[in-house]
Amino acid sequence: MKFFQWIYTIYSALIFIILMILLGLFMVIPSLISERGDRISFFFIRLWAGTWSFLSGIRYQVEGLEYVDRTQPYIFIFNHRSFVDAPVIPMAIPQTLKALGKMELSKIPVFGWIVGRFAIWVDRTSTESRRISLEKLVEILSKGKSVVVAPEGTRNDSSETLLPFHKGAFRLSIESQIPILPMAVIGADRIMKRGSILLRPGKIRIYFSEALQPPHPSPTAVDEYTAKCRNRLEAMLLAHEED
C-alpha cells in the first residue's frame, strides 16, 4: 500500500511543480503591472490550485459562502493542520487577498518566489519581523483588501483541536475595526497526515461562519476577542468533524 502511495505522492508533486512553472509568470506578472492585476493573478492561482487538485483527486466542499461579502475586507483565520492548506485558501476564499506566511516557505525554489507576491513573510522568532509584518497587513487592510492568517502560528501536529492563538491578528482587527471571519478546514490532514510527506486523494471540507465584529479598544479587549474567535473556530471544527 505504501508503495502505491509513494507513486501517487511523486506524481502529485511533479504535477504541482510543472503547473507552477507553466503558470507562474501568469500569476505574478499581472500583480506587478497594477494592483488591479491581482484579479487576473488570482484567476491563474485558482487555475493552478484547481487543476492540481483535480489531477490529484482532491475535491473541495465549501459551505457558508453567504457569510462572505465580497466587497468587505476581512481578516480570515483558519486552523492549520496540513501543508495542503496552501491550495485550499484560493479555492475557498472568493476574494483577492494576502496571506501571512512563515519565512521558511520563502526559501522553497519557484514556490517561494511566486507565493511571495501574495504573502507577507514573517519570522515568528523575531519580534521585529512580527512588528513589520503587522505594519504591512495594516497597509493592505487600509486599501480594502482581505488578509488570511493562521493564528496558531504553525502547523498543528498535536491531538488538540487547536493550538493556543497568537494575538496579533486580533489586535490588528481591533485597531483597524476590520471583522474576523473564521474558516474551518476539515480533511486536509487526512490527505497529508501528521509527520508524513505522503499524500492521498480525498475531500477537503471548508466552512465559513458569520464574521465576528471587533470590540472597541480596552485593556481586556484583545484577550477577550482572541478567546471569542478561538472558541468560535473550535466549535465549528468540533461540530463539522462529526458530519
N, C-alpha and C positions, 0 to 999 in steps of 0.2 A: 504493500500500500504506500509506504514512504517513497519507494522508487518512483511511482507514478506522480506522487505529489511533488517530488523534486523536478520531474519533467515539466509538470504544469507550471511550477514556480519559475523555472528558467524561461519557458515560453512566454509567460505573462510579463516577466521582467524585460525581455527582449522587445515585446510589443510596446511596453511603456517607454523604453528608450528610443525606439525607432519613431514612434509618434511624436515624442517630444522634440527630436531632431528635425523631423519633417515640418512640424507646426510651430516650432519655437520662434522663428522670426515673425510669423504672422501674429503670434501672441504679444510679442514685445514691441514691434515697430509702431503700431497704431498708438500705443500709450506714450511713445517717445515723441510723436508728432504733436499730439494735443491731448489735453485731459479728457476731452470728449471721445478720444480714441479708445478709452477704456472699454466702451461698449463693444467695439469691434474686437478688442483684445479678449474680452470675456466670452464672446461668441466662439473664438478659437480655443480658449481654455476649456469651455464646456464641450466643444467638439472633441478635443483631446481626451478629456475625462470620460465622456460618454462612449467614445469609440473603444478606448482601452477597457472600460468596464464591460461593454458588450462582447468584445472578443475574448475577455477573460471569464465570462459567465457570471459577472457580478451585477445584480439587479438592485434597484432602489425603490423604496416605497416612502413617499413624502406626504405627511399629513399636517394639517394646521396652517397651511399657507394663507388662509383667510386672516390670520393674525399679522401678516407681514404687509404693511403699507409700503408699496414700492417707492413712494415719494418721500418717505420719512427715514432719516438716518437712525440707525440703531447701533448699539454695542451688542453683538451676538456673543453669547457664551455657549460652550458645549463641553461635554465630557470627552476626554482624550484617552482612548484605550488602545489605539492601533495606529500604525504608520499608514494604514489605508484611509485614514481620515482626510488626507490631502485632496483626493478627488471628490470626497463627499461634499466638501464646502461649496465648490462651484456648481455641483449637481443639485444641491438642495436650496441654496440661497438665491433668490431671483433678483439680485442686485449686483452692481459692481461694488467692490469693497477692497479693503486692505486687511491683511492678517498679521497678527503678532506672532513671529516665529523664532525658534531657537537658533542662535548664531551657528551652531554646528551644522545645520542644514544648508547654510550658505556655502559650505565648502564642498558640497556634492557637485561634481562636474556637470555642466549643462543645466541640470535641475536647479541648482543654486542660483545660477545666473538668470534664468528665466523667472523663477518664482520671486527672486529678489526685486523684480519690478512691481510686485503686488504684495510684498511683505515688508514689515518693519522688523529687522533682525534685532534681537536683544540677547545680551549675555546676562543670564539671570544671576550669575555670581557677582556681578558688578553693579553697585548702587548707581554709579554714574551712567552706565548703559541703560538701566531701567528708567532713570530720570529722562534721558534723551529720547528714549522710545515713547514715553508718555507725552512728551512735548510734541513729537511728530504725530501721535494719534490725535492730540488736541487740534492740530492744524488740519488734519484730514476731516475730522468731525465738523470743524467750523466751515468747511466747504460743502457740507450737506451730504457727505459720503459715510457709509457704514464701515465699521471695523468688526473683526471677529477675533475673539480671544479664548484661549483655553485656560481658565483661571486656576486650574490645578498646577499649572506651570510646567508639567512634564507628563509623559505617558503614565497612566495608572496601571502598574503591573501587579497591584495588590488584589486581595479578595474584597476590599471595601468598595462600596458603590461609587464613592467619590473621595479623592484626597482632599486635605484642607485647601481652602481657596486663598490665593494671593489677593490683596485688596486693591491693587492698582486700578483695575477695570471699574470697580465700584466707586472708588474715589473720583475717577475720571467722569463717570456717569453723573455723580452729584455736582461736580464742578461745572460740567457742560450742560446739565439738565437734559441729556440725551438718554432715552429709556434703554434698559437692558431687555434683550429678548432671548430667553433660554431655548436651546436646541438640544434635544436628547437624541443621541446616536446609539442605536442598538444593533448589534450583529457584526460590527466591524472587527471585533476581537475574535470572532469565530472564523473569519476569513483569514486573519493572521493572528494566531494565538500568542498569548504572552510568552516571551522567552524563545520564540521561534521565528525564523525568517521564511518559513514555508507558507505558501498561500493555498487557498482552496476556493472554489466558486461558492456563491451563496447570495443571500439577500441582506441588504442593509436597510433598516427602517429609521427614518428621521421624523421626529415630532417637534413641532413648534408649539409654544403656548402664548397666551396673551402677554404682551410686554409689561414689564414692571417699571412703573414710573419712579424716578429718583426722588427721595425726600429733600427737603431744604437742609442746607448745611447746619450741623450742630456737633457738639463734642462726641456724641454717640452714633451719629448718622451712618458713618462708614461701616462700623462693626455690625450695626443692626441691619443695614441694607445688604451687606455681604451675606449674613446669615439667612436673610429672607430669600435671596436669589439662590443660594445653595440649597435651601430646603425645597424650593420650587423645582429645581432641576433634579434633585434626588427623588422627589415624589413622582416626577414624570418617568424617571428611569424605572423605579420600582413598580409603577402601575403598568407600564407597557412591556416590561420584560416578562410579565405573566401572560401577555396576549398569545 
